Amino acid sequence: MSNNINIKNRKASFDYEIIETFTAGIVLTGTEIKSIRQGKAGLTDTYCMVENREVWVKNMYVAEYSFGSYNNHASHRDRKLLMNRKEINRIAKAAEQPGYSIVPLRVFLNERGLAKIVIAIARGKKLYDKRQAIREREDKRNLDRIFKR
């Protein structure tokens, strides 16, 4: 069995400044894990919330399993994350502060074949921060191009 599933949220590093990351398990149904193992999931427009001392990932897309029957899952349902109490308390405290949010960065399968999600406490970037990131990326690309000749 190959564990090369690595579904990323590419916009997260552009839109947010990552403060701290956590790895959590995801509560999934049988058809959901089968779809993730096929690589049919997405993290665009996905966010996390703390409700009743539990962390939930909202709006995460997991395609319906192609061989699923009447008990197939809903593709955008809320999924509970499995974390320890200290991590949940730290995330809840950070989420209460203005300007901070909890953002999923990537979904992967660990060595035992279990689906894990990396979430981050992040602060939203301003427009000028985004412009600065673009400028730095282009400068690095130009330097690489010059020194490779």
Phi and psi in degrees as GROMACS dihedral restraints (atoms count N, CA, C in turn):
[ dihedral_restraints ]
;  ai    aj    ak    al  type     phi  dphi    fc
    3     4     5     6     1   -94.6    20    10
    4     5     6     7     1   135.0    20    10
    6     7     8     9     1  -107.5    20    10
    7     8     9    10     1    41.7    20    10
    9    10    11    12     1   -93.6    20    10
   10    11    12    13     1    24.2    20    10
   12    13    14    15     1   -79.6    20    10
   13    14    15    16     1   123.7    20    10
   15    16    17    18     1  -149.0    20    10
   16    17    18    19     1    93.8    20    10
   18    19    20    21     1   -98.1    20    10
   19    20    21    22     1   119.9    20    10
   21    22    23    24     1  -109.8    20    10
   22    23    24    25     1   154.8    20    10
   24    25    26    27     1  -102.0    20    10
   25    26    27    28     1    92.3    20    10
   27    28    29    30     1   -68.7    20    10
   28    29    30    31     1   -30.6    20    10
   30    31    32    33     1   -74.0    20    10
   31    32    33    34     1   -18.3    20    10
   33    34    35    36     1   -62.3    20    10
   34    35    36    37     1   -45.3    20    10
   36    37    38    39     1   -70.5    20    10
   37    38    39    40     1   -22.5    20    10
   39    40    41    42     1   -82.6    20    10
   40    41    42    43     1   -39.3    20    10
   42    43    44    45     1   -88.1    20    10
   43    44    45    46     1   -19.6    20    10
   45    46    47    48     1  -131.2    20    10
   46    47    48    49     1   151.2    20    10
   48    49    50    51     1   -95.4    20    10
   49    50    51    52     1   117.0    20    10
   51    52    53    54     1   -78.5    20    10
   52    53    54    55     1   124.6    20    10
   54    55    56    57     1   -96.1    20    10
   55    56    57    58     1   -52.6    20    10
   57    58    59    60     1  -150.6    20    10
   58    59    60    61     1   143.2    20    10
   60    61    62    63     1  -116.1    20    10
   61    62    63    64     1   153.1    20    10
   63    64    65    66     1  -137.5    20    10
   64    65    66    67     1   150.1    20    10
   66    67    68    69     1  -111.2    20    10
   67    68    69    70     1   132.6    20    10
   69    70    71    72     1  -135.7    20    10
   70    71    72    73     1   155.4    20    10
   72    73    74    75     1   -84.3    20    10
   73    74    75    76     1   162.4    20    10
   75    76    77    78     1  -122.2    20    10
   76    77    78    79     1   135.6    20    10
   78    79    80    81     1   -82.7    20    10
   79    80    81    82     1   114.7    20    10
   81    82    83    84     1  -126.6    20    10
   82    83    84    85     1   157.7    20    10
   84    85    86    87     1   -89.0    20    10
   85    86    87    88     1   173.7    20    10
   87    88    89    90     1   -62.1    20    10
   88    89    90    91     1   -42.5    20    10
   90    91    92    93     1   -72.1    20    10
   91    92    93    94     1   -27.5    20    10
   93    94    95    96     1   -68.2    20    10
   94    95    96    97     1   -45.4    20    10
   96    97    98    99     1   -66.4    20    10
   97    98    99   100     1   -32.8    20    10
   99   100   101   102     1   -67.1    20    10
  100   101   102   103     1   -38.9    20    10
  102   103   104   105     1   -67.2    20    10
  103   104   105   106     1   -40.1    20    10
  105   106   107   108     1   -65.0    20    10
  106   107   108   109     1   -39.0    20    10
  108   109   110   111     1   -64.5    20    10
  109   110   111   112     1   -25.2    20    10
  111   112   113   114     1   -84.3    20    10
  112   113   114   115     1    -5.5    20    10
  114   115   116   117     1    83.6    20    10
  115   116   117   118     1    18.9    20    10
  117   118   119   120     1  -101.7    20    10
  118   119   120   121     1    69.8    20    10
  120   121   122   123     1  -146.6    20    10
  121   122   123   124     1   161.3    20    10
  123   124   125   126     1  -149.0    20    10
  124   125   126   127     1   151.5    20    10
  126   127   128   129     1  -116.3    20    10
  127   128   129   130     1    14.4    20    10
  129   130   131   132     1   -70.3    20    10
  130   131   132   133     1   138.2    20    10
  132   133   134   135     1    57.7    20    10
  133   134   135   136     1    31.6    20    10
  135   136   137   138     1  -100.1    20    10
  136   137   138   139     1   143.2    20    10
  138   139   140   141     1  -145.2    20    10
  139   140   141   142     1   167.9    20    10
  141   142   143   144     1  -120.5    20    10
  142   143   144   145     1   151.1    20    10
  144   145   146   147     1  -138.5    20    10
  145   146   147   148     1   151.8    20    10
  147   148   149   150     1  -103.8    20    10
  148   149   150   151     1   118.6    20    10
  150   151   152   153     1  -131.9    20    10
  151   152   153   154     1   125.9    20    10
  153   154   155   156     1    53.7    20    10
  154   155   156   157     1    44.8    20    10
  156   157   158   159     1    59.3    20    10
  157   158   159   160     1    30.3    20    10
  159   160   161   162     1  -131.1    20    10
  160   161   162   163     1   145.2    20    10
  162   163   164   165     1  -100.4    20    10
  163   164   165   166     1   130.5    20    10
  165   166   167   168     1  -122.0    20    10
  166   167   168   169     1   140.2    20    10
  168   169   170   171     1   -99.6    20    10
  169   170   171   172     1   127.6    20    10
  171   172   173   174     1  -109.7    20    10
  172   173   174   175     1   143.6    20    10
  174   175   176   177     1    65.6    20    10
  175   176   177   178     1    22.8    20    10
  177   178   179   180     1   -77.7    20    10
  178   179   180   181     1   129.4    20    10
  180   181   182   183     1   -90.5    20    10
  181   182   183   184     1   122.9    20    10
  183   184   185   186     1  -129.0    20    10
  184   185   186   187     1   116.1    20    10
  186   187   188   189     1   -60.9    20    10
  187   188   189   190     1   149.1    20    10
  189   190   191   192     1   -63.4    20    10
  190   191   192   193     1   141.1    20    10
  192   193   194   195     1   -68.8    20    10
  193   194   195   196     1   130.2    20    10
  195   196   197   198     1   -65.4    20    10
  196   197   198   199     1   -29.0    20    10
  198   199   200   201     1   -99.4    20    10
  199   200   201   202     1     9.5    20    10
  201   202   203   204     1   -72.4    20    10
  202   203   204   205     1   153.4    20    10
  204   205   206   207     1  -107.3    20    10
  205   206   207   208     1  -143.1    20    10
  207   208   209   210     1   -62.8    20    10
  208   209   210   211     1   -20.4    20    10
  210   211   212   213     1   -96.7    20    10
  211   212   213   214     1    28.2    20    10
  213   214   215   216     1   -69.4    20    10
  214   215   216   217     1   157.6    20    10
  216   217   218   219     1   -90.5    20    10
  217   218   219   220     1   164.1    20    10
  219   220   221   222     1   -78.8    20    10
  220   221   222   223     1   138.3    20    10
  222   223   224   225     1   -72.8    20    10
  223   224   225   226     1   -27.0    20    10
  225   226   227   228     1  -117.9    20    10
  226   227   228   229     1    31.2    20    10
  228   229   230   231     1   -75.1    20    10
  229   230   231   232     1   161.3    20    10
  231   232   233   234     1   -76.3    20    10
  232   233   234   235     1   139.8    20    10
  234   235   236   237     1  -125.5    20    10
  235   236   237   238     1   136.5    20    10
  237   238   239   240     1   -81.3    20    10
  238   239   240   241     1   141.5    20    10
  240   241   242   243     1  -103.0    20    10
  241   242   243   244     1   144.6    20    10
  243   244   245   246     1  -102.2    20    10
  244   245   246   247     1   110.0    20    10
  246   247   248   249     1  -140.2    20    10
  247   248   249   250     1   162.0    20    10
  249   250   251   252     1   -84.2    20    10
  250   251   252   253     1   164.8    20    10
  252   253   254   255     1   -60.7    20    10
  253   254   255   256     1   -40.3    20    10
  255   256   257   258     1   -61.1    20    10
  256   257   258   259     1   -44.2    20    10
  258   259   260   261     1   -65.2    20    10
  259   260   261   262     1   -41.3    20    10
  261   262   263   264     1   -63.2    20    10
  262   263   264   265     1   -42.5    20    10
  264   265   266   267     1   -63.5    20    10
  265   266   267   268     1   -40.3    20    10
  267   268   269   270     1   -65.6    20    10
  268   269   270   271     1   -41.8    20    10
  270   271   272   273     1   -66.5    20    10
  271   272   273   274     1   -42.3    20    10
  273   274   275   276     1   -62.6    20    10
  274   275   276   277     1   -41.3    20    10
  276   277   278   279     1   -65.1    20    10
  277   278   279   280     1   -40.5    20    10
  279   280   281   282     1   -70.0    20    10
  280   281   282   283     1   -36.3    20    10
  282   283   284   285     1   -68.3    20    10
  283   284   285   286     1   -25.3    20    10
  285   286   287   288     1   -72.8    20    10
  286   287   288   289     1   -24.6    20    10
  288   289   290   291     1   -73.1    20    10
  289   290   291   292     1   140.9    20    10
  291   292   293   294     1   -67.5    20    10
  292   293   294   295     1   138.9    20    10
  294   295   296   297     1    91.5    20    10
  295   296   297   298     1    -9.8    20    10
  297   298   299   300     1  -104.6    20    10
  298   299   300   301     1   146.3    20    10
  300   301   302   303     1  -145.2    20    10
  301   302   303   304     1   167.7    20    10
  303   304   305   306     1  -108.9    20    10
  304   305   306   307     1   120.1    20    10
  306   307   308   309     1  -123.8    20    10
  307   308   309   310     1   129.8    20    10
  309   310   311   312     1   -75.5    20    10
  310   311   312   313     1   134.8    20    10
  312   313   314   315     1  -101.6    20    10
  313   314   315   316     1   -43.5    20    10
  315   316   317   318     1  -159.3    20    10
  316   317   318   319     1   156.7    20    10
  318   319   320   321     1  -118.6    20    10
  319   320   321   322     1   133.9    20    10
  321   322   323   324     1  -146.0    20    10
  322   323   324   325     1   168.1    20    10
  324   325   326   327     1  -105.4    20    10
  325   326   327   328     1   130.4    20    10
  327   328   329   330     1   -80.2    20    10
  328   329   330   331     1  -175.6    20    10
  330   331   332   333     1   -65.6    20    10
  331   332   333   334     1   -21.0    20    10
  333   334   335   336     1   -90.8    20    10
  334   335   336   337     1    -0.3    20    10
  336   337   338   339     1    87.0    20    10
  337   338   339   340     1    13.3    20    10
  339   340   341   342     1   -91.0    20    10
  340   341   342   343     1   142.2    20    10
  342   343   344   345     1   -78.3    20    10
  343   344   345   346     1   129.5    20    10
  345   346   347   348     1  -125.9    20    10
  346   347   348   349     1   154.5    20    10
  348   349   350   351     1  -128.7    20    10
  349   350   351   352     1   138.1    20    10
  351   352   353   354     1  -100.7    20    10
  352   353   354   355     1   119.2    20    10
  354   355   356   357     1  -115.2    20    10
  355   356   357   358     1   159.1    20    10
  357   358   359   360     1  -136.7    20    10
  358   359   360   361     1   145.7    20    10
  360   361   362   363     1   -82.8    20    10
  361   362   363   364     1   123.2    20    10
  363   364   365   366     1  -135.6    20    10
  364   365   366   367     1   154.0    20    10
  366   367   368   369     1  -115.7    20    10
  367   368   369   370     1   132.3    20    10
  369   370   371   372     1   -63.6    20    10
  370   371   372   373     1   137.9    20    10
  372   373   374   375     1   -83.7    20    10
  373   374   375   376     1   147.3    20    10
  375   376   377   378     1   -82.0    20    10
  376   377   378   379     1   168.6    20    10
  378   379   380   381     1   -61.2    20    10
  379   380   381   382     1   -40.2    20    10
  381   382   383   384     1   -70.1    20    10
  382   383   384   385     1   -28.7    20    10
  384   385   386   387     1   -66.0    20    10
  385   386   387   388     1   -39.3    20    10
  387   388   389   390     1   -65.5    20    10
  388   389   390   391     1   -41.1    20    10
  390   391   392   393     1   -62.8    20    10
  391   392   393   394     1   -39.9    20    10
  393   394   395   396     1   -63.6    20    10
  394   395   396   397     1   -41.1    20    10
  396   397   398   399     1   -63.8    20    10
  397   398   399   400     1   -41.1    20    10
  399   400   401   402     1   -64.1    20    10
  400   401   402   403     1   -43.6    20    10
  402   403   404   405     1   -61.5    20    10
  403   404   405   406     1   -44.6    20    10
  405   406   407   408     1   -63.4    20    10
  406   407   408   409     1   -40.1    20    10
  408   409   410   411     1   -65.0    20    10
  409   410   411   412     1   -42.2    20    10
  411   412   413   414     1   -67.7    20    10
  412   413   414   415     1   -38.9    20    10
  414   415   416   417     1   -62.8    20    10
  415   416   417   418     1   -41.7    20    10
  417   418   419   420     1   -64.8    20    10
  418   419   420   421     1   -41.1    20    10
  420   421   422   423     1   -63.3    20    10
  421   422   423   424     1   -41.8    20    10
  423   424   425   426     1   -66.3    20    10
  424   425   426   427     1   -40.8    20    10
  426   427   428   429     1   -64.3    20    10
  427   428   429   430     1   -40.9    20    10
  429   430   431   432     1   -62.4    20    10
  430   431   432   433     1   -39.6    20    10
  432   433   434   435     1   -66.5    20    10
  433   434   435   436     1   -39.2    20    10
  435   436   437   438     1   -68.8    20    10
  436   437   438   439     1   -45.0    20    10
  438   439   440   441     1   -80.6    20    10
  439   440   441   442     1   -11.6    20    10
  441   442   443   444     1   -82.1    20    10
  442   443   444   445     1   -14.6    20    10
